[in-house]
Amino acid sequence: MTRPSLNDLAAFAAVAGHHSFRKAADAMGVSRSALSHTITGLERKLGIRLLNRTTRSVSLTPAGAQLLERLDPVLQDLDQALDALSDARGAPRGVLRINANKSGAELLLNQVVPRFLDLHPEVELDLVSEGRLIDIVEHGFDAGVRLFEAVPRDMVAVKFGGDIRFIAVAAPSYLQTCEPPQTPDDLQAHACIRQRLPSGKRYRWEFSRHGAEVTIDVPGTLTLDDNDLLVQAAAAGHGIAYVPEPVARARLASGQLVTVLDPWCPRIPGLALYYPRNRHMPATLRAFIDVMKSTDKTGC
């Protein structure tokens, strides 16, 4: 048997982790055909099939599962050894991959990323923005950014950017045509601009006052999937929208929008960067968190 290379084994682990040649190829920065050729060559060297392939999915064979179980700790040990070298040299280097929602990515770009890249020019930051909450480990990310309350419980969460407030907003022209709502239940008599989440589900509006929590699947004939579009639609008089306060701040200041149900919209914990609890933290991620914390304290 010809002994496979480390690159061959890392490629197999990537495909097995992503359950997809396309996703693994994207994460590794290679073409799908090149990755497929590597895996075929690995199986030929070992003389056994490691993956079951169909047009829609990739799964491990029993031999593949056995290899992956033994291989994962080895690759993690290798990552830790390389990170230790980076620590010893005093300068983190390599690729740092962070998955974030749109608002999180914008906040990091404005407040953290410029300083981080200035301090650590040998780090390549790969910041991926998408709305859906994914398994960051399965998709090959070092960390993720989401609302604190949406962080999986098996992750370590580091809050940044302060608390946030979701608010109900409408155009003055819309409120001239009907009585402004005084309680969340009053929304049932209003045109609400609903939001479709990346998962495909429709977002249920959440309110709280004096410890009482109310969740409502509001009525409405318009559904959108982006906060900026929700604000735009509300400013055009199409109804009431429920959005993060920073998204609506400019139109509130200009008078295009006003808030309703203010007493029912308290501040909640905002964004958090999160990472796996039981995995070694790369030096690049440690450096990023340090910069994020220092930036958060200074308010820069």
Secondary structure, DSSP 8 states (H G I E B T S, - for coil): -----HHHHHHHHHHHHHT-HHHHHHHHTS-HHHHHHHHHHHHHHHTS--EEE-SS-EEE-HHHHHHHHHHHHHHHHHHHHHHHHHHHHTS--EEEEEEE-HHHHHHHHHHTHHHHHHH-TTEEEEEEE-SS---TTTTT-SEEEEEGGGS-TTEEEEEES--EEEEEEE-HHHHTTS---SSGGGGGGS-BEEEB-TTS-B--EEEEETTEEEEE----SEEES-HHHHHHHHHTTS-BEEEEHHHHHHHHHHTS-EEE-GGG--EE--EEEEEETTS---HHHHHHHHHHHHHHHHT-
